[in-house]
Structures are given as structure tokens and as C-alpha cells.
């Protein structure tokens, strides 16, 4: 629960700095919405899930997501995207108790043209590592699979989709095998001054679960702003999603708060 309290504080402070900023960061905002941009960034994305289980418990997942691009040649970039989840998972069958710790870390490598056309794309592998500090926070499995991103930028719009599927290939034989899909579409509209509206729900499917517990399908959105704190550009955003489909013990809705540190190349 300390992670959730900290996330609220970080977002409150960030919005306070927005009021003091008047620089036009529209172009930088578009780069933050492009998963394949040649831009080093470190997002801290906090997802609060509400109304889990019969006792309406609250889950918190803080994803620390460093994104580092490498220029392999004049024509190709390699973009590394690592997600380190810090999780509070409540005991959904009780009105108290839960586990707090590190979840399974995953890394994606996207190979992408450095001079794309109207359609920007990236392909590569995703690998999930069994790093969870408690069995309730991870799978105890090594998993891997393909990942892809497609997007386009048209005027003030940035529209695209990211998808991956992972299968387990090693790990604890007593744990269930992994076969999971992630599908995230993103639609962004940018205003002057670095302000933007965004909808980027994360749809997931656990192919090993029964039909009633397979899908999580959220709808919703929000907005944000790119601004400068001194010389450091930052991106802050918030989105809310209602899960029209979710597992029996999944959250009914989710609040996403994000603070992203940006390191554009000079």
C-alpha cells in the first residue's frame, strides 16, 4: 500500500509543476506516444485495480519501464523495453492481508527502421523472467514469444497497436504453463503546449483459463502533458478504465497514473 500512496504523491507534485510550465512540448509529446521513438525514457506507471473479489480489495502494480534505443546502423534501430513490476496483491478471499514484492520482469527487443515511412513498425522477441519474490506475484516460469508494434502519425494524431504472446518453456513443473496474449491499441490526439488526450487500454487473454476467466477487456482513457522541470522534460498522464470483461478475481476498473522521465538526444 505504500507504493500506492507514493504514486499519488508523485502525481500530485507533477501536476503542480505543470501549472508553472508554459513551454510548447507538442513534438516531444508525440515521441512519448511512439514506442519506437529514438528517445531514452523511464516511465513509472502505476496501475490501481479496484473491487477485486467478494471483499472488493484493491491491487497496486507499479511498472518501472526503462526504454533505451540503440542505433545499430544508419538504417536500423534496436529499442529495448524492460518492465519491472512492483506489486501489492491482496488476498482476494479475505478482507485483509496480501503480498508485496517484485513480480516477473519482462524485456522486449524491437528491431525497427531508423527512417520509417508513413507506417512505423517494429518486430522482435519478448522474454519473461521468473523474478517474483512470492508465488502469488508471478508464474515461476520462463516464457518467451513474438512481439510487434505498428503505428502511424497523422497531423495531431498518433494511432497504433502493440501485441505479444508468450509461452512458458522452463520453470517450476508444479506451476501452470503460460500461454498469454497482450494487445494494446493506443489513440492519442495532441494539442498545443504539450497537452494530449489518450486511450491506451491493455487487453489480455490467458489461453490456459476457462472461457469465463480468459479475457480482460478495458475501455476508457484520459490525458496528460509534457513539460519541463528546469531543463529536464517530463511527461505526466492519467487514464481510467472500466473492465467490461475480467476474470472472477480481476479488478472491475483500473486507474493508471504515469510519470515519465525523458532524455532526448542533443
C-alpha positions in Angstrom: 0.0 0.0 0.0 3.0 2.3 0.5 3.6 2.1 -3.3 0.1 3.4 -4.0 0.5 6.3 -1.5 3.8 7.2 -3.1 2.3 7.2 -6.6 -0.5 9.7 -5.5 2.2 12.0 -4.1 4.3 11.8 -7.2 1.4 12.6 -9.4 0.2 15.5 -7.2 3.7 17.1 -7.3 4.0 16.6 -11.0 0.7 18.3 -11.7 1.9 21.2 -9.5 4.8 21.7 -11.8 2.6 21.6 -14.9 0.9 24.8 -13.8 4.3 26.6 -13.8 5.3 25.4 -17.2 4.3 27.2 -20.5 6.8 25.7 -23.0 5.4 24.1 -26.1 6.4 20.4 -26.0 3.9 19.1 -28.6 6.6 17.3 -30.7 8.1 15.7 -27.7 4.6 14.5 -26.6 4.2 12.7 -29.9 7.6 11.0 -29.4 6.5 9.7 -25.9 3.4 8.1 -27.6 5.6 6.2 -30.1 7.0 3.0 -28.5 9.7 3.0 -31.3 10.9 6.6 -31.0 14.6 7.3 -30.8 14.2 8.6 -27.3 15.5 7.3 -24.0 12.8 7.4 -21.3 12.0 5.9 -17.9 8.2 5.7 -17.2 6.9 5.0 -13.7 3.4 3.6 -14.5 1.2 2.9 -11.5 -2.0 0.8 -12.0 -4.5 0.7 -9.2 -7.1 -2.1 -9.6 -10.3 -1.7 -7.7 -13.0 -4.2 -6.5 -11.2 -7.5 -6.6 -13.1 -10.5 -5.3 -16.0 -10.7 -2.9 -14.4 -8.2 -0.5 -13.7 -5.5 -3.1 -10.0 -5.5 -2.4 -7.5 -3.1 -4.1 -4.5 -4.2 -6.1 -1.5 -2.0 -6.9 1.1 -2.6 -9.7 3.9 -0.1 -10.2 5.7 -0.8 -13.5 9.2 0.7 -13.9 9.8 0.7 -17.6 13.1 2.0 -18.9 13.1 2.3 -22.8 16.5 2.5 -24.4 17.1 2.8 -28.2 20.3 1.8 -29.9 21.4 2.9 -33.4 22.6 -0.4 -34.9 23.3 1.0 -38.4 22.2 4.0 -40.5 19.0 2.1 -41.4 18.1 0.1 -38.3 17.4 0.8 -34.6 17.1 -1.6 -31.7 14.7 -0.5 -29.0 14.8 -2.3 -25.6 11.8 -2.1 -23.4 12.1 -3.6 -19.9 9.2 -3.8 -17.4 10.0 -4.2 -13.7 6.7 -4.7 -11.8 6.4 -3.9 -8.0 3.2 -5.4 -6.8 0.8 -5.3 -3.9 -1.5 -8.3 -4.4 -4.3 -8.5 -1.8 -5.8 -11.8 -0.5 -9.0 -11.6 -2.6 -10.7 -14.2 -0.4 -10.2 -12.2 2.8 -10.9 -8.6 3.8 -7.3 -8.2 4.9 -3.8 -9.4 4.1 -1.8 -9.7 0.9 1.6 -9.9 -0.6 4.0 -7.1 -1.6 7.1 -7.6 -3.7 8.7 -7.9 -7.1 6.8 -9.6 -10.0 8.1 -11.2 -13.1 10.4 -8.9 -15.1 10.0 -9.0 -18.9 12.1 -7.5 -21.7 11.1 -6.8 -25.3 13.6 -6.1 -28.1 12.2 -4.3 -31.2 14.1 -4.1 -34.5 12.8 -1.0 -36.4 13.8 1.0 -39.4 15.5 4.2 -38.4 13.9 6.0 -41.4 10.4 4.7 -41.5 7.7 5.7 -43.9 4.1 6.7 -43.1 3.7 3.3 -41.3 6.2 2.8 -38.4 6.8 -0.7 -37.3 8.9 -2.9 -35.0 9.3 -6.6 -34.6 11.2 -8.7 -32.0 11.1 -11.2 -29.1 9.7 -10.7 -25.6 11.1 -12.7 -22.7 9.6 -13.1 -19.2 11.9 -14.0 -16.3 10.7 -15.7 -13.1 11.9 -13.0 -10.7 8.8 -12.8 -8.5 9.5 -12.7 -4.8 6.4 -14.7 -3.9 4.4 -17.3 -5.8 1.3 -15.1 -5.8 3.2 -12.4 -7.7 4.5 -14.4 -10.6 4.4 -17.6 -12.7 7.6 -19.3 -11.6 8.1 -19.9 -15.4 10.5 -18.7 -18.1 8.4 -17.6 -21.0 9.0 -16.1 -24.4 7.3 -15.2 -27.7 7.0 -12.7 -30.5 6.1 -9.0 -30.2 5.1 -6.4 -32.8 4.3 -2.7 -32.9 2.5 -0.8 -35.8 1.7 2.9 -35.7 1.2 6.0 -37.8 1.4 9.7 -37.1 -1.0 11.9 -39.0 -1.2 15.6 -38.1 -2.1 15.8 -34.4 -2.9 12.0 -34.2 -0.7 9.1 -33.1 -2.5 5.8 -33.6 -1.1 2.3 -33.3 -1.2 -1.2 -31.7 1.2 -3.3 -29.7 0.8 -7.1 -29.4 2.7 -10.0 -28.0 2.1 -13.6 -26.9 4.3 -15.6 -24.5 4.6 -19.3 -23.9 6.4 -20.9 -21.0 9.4 -23.2 -21.9 11.0 -23.8 -18.5 10.5 -23.3 -14.8 8.6 -25.0 -11.9 6.9 -28.1 -13.2 4.3 -27.8 -10.4 3.1 -24.4 -11.7 0.6 -24.0 -14.6 2.1 -23.5 -18.1 1.9 -20.0 -19.5 0.2 -19.0 -22.7 -0.8 -15.3 -22.6 -1.7 -12.6 -25.1 -1.3 -8.9 -24.6 -3.0 -6.5 -27.1 -2.7 -2.7 -26.5 -4.1 -0.2 -29.0 -3.3 3.4 -28.5 -5.1 6.5 -29.8 -3.7 10.0 -29.0 -4.7 13.5 -30.0 -2.2 16.3 -29.3 -2.9 19.9 -28.6 -0.6 22.9 -28.5 1.6 23.2 -25.4 2.2 19.5 -24.9 -1.3 18.6 -23.8 -2.9 15.5 -25.2 -5.8 13.1 -24.9 -5.1 9.4 -24.9 -6.7 6.0 -24.8 -4.3 3.0 -24.4 -6.1 0.1 -22.8 -4.2 -3.2 -22.2 -6.3 -6.2 -23.3 -5.1 -9.6 -22.1 -6.1 -13.2 -22.7 -4.9 -16.2 -20.6 -5.4 -19.0 -23.1 -5.0 -21.6 -20.3 -8.0 -20.3 -18.3 -11.6 -21.3 -18.9 -13.8 -19.2 -21.1 -15.3 -17.1 -18.3 -11.9 -16.2 -16.9 -9.9 -15.8 -20.0 -10.2 -12.1 -21.0 -9.6 -8.7 -19.5 -11.1 -6.1 -21.8 -10.9 -2.4 -20.5 -12.5 0.7 -22.1 -11.6 4.2 -21.1 -8.9 6.9 -21.5 -7.6 10.1 -20.1 -4.9 12.7 -20.9 -1.6 14.2 -20.0 1.1 16.8 -20.6 4.7 17.1 -21.5 6.5 19.9 -19.6 9.9 20.9 -18.4 11.2 20.9 -14.8 14.3 23.1 -15.2 16.0 21.6 -18.2 14.5 18.1 -17.7 11.4 17.2 -19.8 8.8 15.1 -18.1 5.6 13.5 -19.2 2.7 13.0 -16.8 -0.6 11.4 -17.6 -3.6 9.7 -16.0 -6.2 7.3 -17.5 -9.1 5.4 -16.1 -10.6 2.1 -17.5 -13.7 0.0 -16.8 -13.2 -3.7 -17.4 -16.2 -4.8 -19.4 -14.7 -8.3 -19.2 -12.5 -9.7 -16.5 -11.7 -12.9 -14.6 -13.7 -13.7 -11.4 -11.0 -12.3 -9.2 -9.8 -9.5 -11.5 -10.4 -5.8 -10.9 -13.6 -4.2 -12.1 -11.8 -1.0 -13.0 -8.3 0.5 -13.1 -6.8 3.9 -12.5 -3.4 4.4 -14.3 -1.0 7.2 -13.2 2.2 7.7 -15.0 5.3 9.9 -14.6 7.9 9.6 -17.4 11.4 11.0 -17.3 12.6 11.9 -20.8 16.2 12.0 -22.1 16.1 13.4 -25.7 19.3 13.2 -27.7 21.1 16.5 -28.0 
